[in-house]
Amino acid sequence: MLFRSGGTLNDTWMQTIADITQRKISSTSQPKNAGALGAAMCALVGSETVKNFSDIHQYIRIAKTYIPSVENNKIYNQLFYSYQQIYHQLKNTYHQINKERFEIQL
């Protein structure tokens, strides 16, 4: 995965994503230009200047790579399981106390 804008500027957030997804995450050296660079890469592939999207990595400079932690992943999975249990227990209660706020007024 390749990121570097908004939340990608935060090392803690990026490490968390790597830990949860158990995927190596790389961020680019120019996060503010990521959208424009992505559009340019699409144009290169579309015009057949570059053969396919797999070949565009040569044009991207990586600033940082985040390696997933199996230990952290175990903790996040436990916390997510707890969240799911709490959510299912409170789902009907939340719906009941908030239903008037979210009903559509015609």
N, C-alpha and C positions, 0 to 999 in steps of 0.2 A: 504494500500500500504506500501511496505517496501523498504527503500533505505539506502545507506550510502557509496557512493564512488563518486569521482569527484565532481560534483555540489552538492552532498548531504552533503558535508562538509560546505556548506554555508547556514547559518540559514535563511537569507533573501530569497534565492532562494527556499528553502524548504517550507517556509511559503507561498510564492507566488504560488507554485504548489498546496498546500493545499487550498488556497483561490480560485484559478481558478477552480479546479476540485470539490471543496466542498466535499473533502474527508479527513479523518484523515490520516496523513502520519506519519509513524514511521521510524526511522533510526537505523541501527544496531550499536553495540559498536565497531565492527572491520571492518571499511569500506574497508580497503586495502585487506582484505581476503574474501570479499563478493563473488567473482567469485568462489574461491576454496570451500568455504562453501556451496554455491549453488550446485556445482557439487557433493559434498559429500552428501548433502541432497537428490539429485536425486538418487544417488547410494543406499542410505538407503531405499528409497521407492522402487526402482527397485529390490533390493534384498529381499524385504518384511520384512526387519528388522524393518521398520516403516510402519504401515498399509497404510497411504496415506499422501498426502502433507498437509492436515489440521493438522496432528499430529506433524509436524516438528517445530511448534512455540515454543514448550517446549525447544528446543535446541538453540534458538536465543535470544540473550540479546539485549534488546532495549535500545538505548542511549538517544533518545529524541523523543517526539511525538509533531506533529504540528497540532493544531486544526483550522479548516477553519473559516474564518471570512466572514459572510454574507455581511457586509458593504463593505469590500474590493472586494468581488465578484461582487457587483453591479458596482463598479468603473471599474474593469477589463472588464466587459461586455460592458459598455459604450465605453471604449477605443477601444475594439475590433470592435464594430460596426462602430466607426469612421474610423478605419484602413480599414475595408472592403469597405467603401464608397470611400475612397481615392484610394485604390487599383483598384477598378473597373473603376474609372475615369482616372487613369493613365496607365492602362494595355496596351492599344493600343499604347500610346505614348512610353512607355518603349520598347515595341516590335519593333516599327519603328526605334528608335534610336540605338538599340542594335542588330538588326537582322544580320548585317554583321559580328559582333563579334562572333555570335553563330552559323553561318551556317557551316555545315560540308564541309571541303575541301577534295575532292576525287582526 
